[in-house]
């Protein structure tokens, strides 16, 4: 089944086989969540165009437009994808052991 553009956003689609059906930039695997997280981290649309050479300015700006029109949905996706949330959902926890390094173990401790 081919992904169809989302009504009102010709550059944005959903495909159940890509990122669990999250909205993505058409013709890519780039999620709206990824675009927003990059912008929040300080990237500009222009720097994203340099990093993602296969994406157009129209697609980047359409992704940002989609975000502002569907902020609650995308913010929720960002929230549940945070590493601590993902680990907790798997019954795991991380312990920082050094800058950029952590040990991940099961929350279930044997008694």
Secondary structure, DSSP 8 states (H G I E B T S, - for coil): ----EETTEEEEEE-TTSGGG-EEETTS--BHHHHHHHHHTT--HHHHHHH-TTS-HHHHHHHHHHHHHSHHHHHHHHHHTSHHHHHHHTTEEEEEEETTEEEEEES----
